Amino acid sequence: MKIIHNPEEFDAAASVVALGMFDGVHVGHQALIRRAVSLARALDAACVVCTFDRHPLSVLFPDRAPAALLPLSENLKKFEALGADFALVQAFTPAYGATPPGDFLRALVRDYRVRAIVAGENYTFGAGGRGNAALIRRMAPELSYRAEIIPPVMDGDTMCSSTWIRQLLEAGETEHARRLMEIEP
């Protein structure tokens, strides 16, 4: 897997991008990345997992930023184990966070020659977090990409999320949290 930080480093003919923060790469993230890898193979494209160098809240609202579940280096190892061809590690800055959601999608599709975008149904992006799964779907025909929105993976009655894993860890349920972040075969 090649780690890149900007479009100039992307050297594949086309891509399928997986969008998310991917902190901890829990079973929900794994399902999303596996789908992106599978779709990339089917579309003769490279799988690009897009993430950030830090949690966006650590820049936008530092007092509300959660602790990282795993260091970025560990998350990158998980991307590779799941079959990603590229990891795009985007530097998160206030200017980047202010990008209108439509502009974000247009640049992504142009710069990475996107054939498909895979995201979770609760994924938000762009200025004010106004971009969402509905926008990814709505812009697909205009920008000529396939939109794949992945439903949540459940842990019993609870949606598996980084927030849920943090709650488990705070409650001392470390084994439960660990199981949700293991790479499933």
C-alpha positions in Angstrom: 0.0 0.0 0.0 1.3 3.4 -0.9 0.7 6.3 1.5 0.0 9.6 -0.2 -0.8 13.1 0.9 -1.9 14.9 -2.3 -3.1 14.2 -5.8 0.3 14.5 -7.4 1.3 11.3 -5.6 -1.6 9.3 -7.0 -0.4 7.3 -10.0 -3.2 5.0 -10.8 -5.5 5.3 -13.8 -8.7 5.3 -11.7 -9.9 4.8 -8.2 -12.6 3.7 -5.8 -12.4 5.9 -2.7 -13.5 4.9 0.8 -14.4 8.0 2.8 -14.2 8.2 6.6 -12.2 9.1 9.7 -11.5 5.4 10.3 -10.2 5.8 13.8 -9.5 2.3 15.2 -10.7 0.7 11.9 -13.5 -1.2 13.8 -15.8 -3.8 12.2 -18.0 -1.1 10.6 -15.0 0.5 9.0 -13.7 -2.9 7.9 -17.0 -3.6 6.1 -16.8 -0.3 4.3 -13.1 -0.7 3.2 -13.7 -4.3 2.1 -16.6 -3.2 -0.1 -14.4 -0.5 -1.6 -11.6 -3.0 -2.3 -14.0 -5.4 -3.9 -15.6 -2.7 -6.0 -12.1 -1.4 -7.0 -11.2 -4.9 -8.2 -14.4 -5.2 -10.2 -14.0 -1.8 -11.8 -10.2 -2.2 -12.6 -9.3 0.6 -10.3 -7.2 1.2 -7.2 -8.7 1.4 -3.8 -7.9 4.6 -2.0 -8.8 4.9 1.7 -9.2 8.6 2.5 -8.5 9.7 6.1 -7.1 12.6 8.0 -3.8 13.2 9.8 -5.8 14.1 13.0 -9.4 14.1 14.1 -11.1 17.1 12.5 -12.5 18.2 15.9 -8.9 18.6 17.2 -8.6 21.5 14.8 -12.2 22.8 14.8 -13.2 22.4 18.4 -10.2 21.1 20.4 -12.2 21.0 23.7 -14.6 18.4 22.1 -12.0 16.3 20.3 -12.0 12.6 21.3 -8.9 10.7 22.1 -7.6 8.6 19.2 -8.5 4.9 19.5 -5.3 4.0 17.7 -2.4 6.0 16.3 -2.5 6.8 12.6 0.3 4.3 11.9 -1.8 1.4 13.3 -4.8 2.5 11.3 -2.7 2.5 8.1 -1.5 -1.0 8.8 -5.1 -2.1 9.0 -5.9 -0.4 5.7 -3.1 -2.4 4.1 -4.3 -5.7 5.7 -7.7 -5.1 4.3 -6.3 -4.7 0.8 -6.2 -0.9 0.1 -3.8 0.1 -2.6 -3.4 3.7 -1.4 -4.0 5.6 1.9 -4.7 9.2 1.3 -3.7 11.0 4.6 -5.2 14.5 4.2 -3.8 17.2 6.5 -6.8 18.6 8.3 -6.6 22.4 8.5 -9.3 25.1 9.2 -9.2 26.0 5.5 -9.6 22.4 4.4 -12.5 22.1 6.9 -14.2 25.1 5.3 -14.4 23.5 1.9 -18.0 23.4 0.6 -19.1 19.7 0.4 -19.8 19.9 -3.4 -16.4 21.4 -4.0 -14.8 18.6 -2.0 -16.5 15.9 -4.1 -15.7 17.7 -7.4 -12.0 17.9 -6.5 -11.9 14.3 -5.2 -13.4 13.0 -8.4 -11.2 15.1 -10.6 -7.9 14.5 -8.7 -8.2 10.8 -8.1 -10.1 9.8 -11.2 -12.9 8.4 -9.1 -15.1 5.6 -10.5 -16.9 5.0 -7.2 -17.3 6.5 -3.7 -18.0 4.2 -0.8 -19.1 5.8 2.5 -21.2 5.0 5.6 -24.7 6.3 5.8 -23.8 8.6 8.7 -20.6 10.0 7.1 -20.5 13.8 7.0 -17.9 16.0 5.3 -17.2 19.5 4.1 -17.9 22.9 5.7 -20.0 22.5 8.8 -20.3 18.8 8.2 -23.1 19.6 5.6 -22.0 16.9 3.2 -23.6 13.5 3.7 -24.6 10.3 2.1 -27.5 12.0 0.3 -25.2 14.5 -1.3 -22.8 11.7 -2.4 -25.7 10.0 -4.1 -27.2 13.2 -5.6 -23.9 14.3 -7.2 -23.0 10.8 -8.6 -24.8 11.3 -12.0 -23.3 14.8 -12.5 -19.8 13.7 -11.7 -20.1 10.2 -13.3 -19.2 8.0 -10.3 -21.0 5.2 -8.6 -22.2 5.9 -5.1 -22.2 3.0 -2.6 -23.6 3.9 0.8 -22.9 1.2 3.5 -25.4 0.6 6.2 -24.2 0.5 9.8 -22.7 -2.7 11.3 -24.5 -3.5 14.5 -23.1 -4.7 17.8 -26.2 -6.2 19.2 -28.7 -3.3 19.3 -26.0 -0.6 19.0 -24.4 0.7 15.9 -20.7 0.0 15.9 -18.9 3.3 15.9 -15.7 4.9 17.3 -18.0 6.6 19.8 -19.4 3.3 20.9 -15.9 1.8 21.3 -14.9 4.8 23.4 -17.9 4.2 25.6 -17.0 0.6 26.0 -13.4 1.5 27.0 -14.7 4.1 29.5 -16.9 1.4 31.0 -13.9 -0.9 31.4 -15.1 -3.3 28.6 -11.7 -3.5 27.0 -12.1 -7.0 25.6 -15.4 -6.1 24.0 -13.8 -3.0 22.4 -10.8 -5.0 21.3 -13.0 -7.6 19.5 -14.7 -4.8 17.6 -11.4 -3.5 16.4 -9.8 -6.8 15.4 -9.3 -7.4 11.7 -11.8 -10.1 10.9 -10.6 -12.8 8.5 
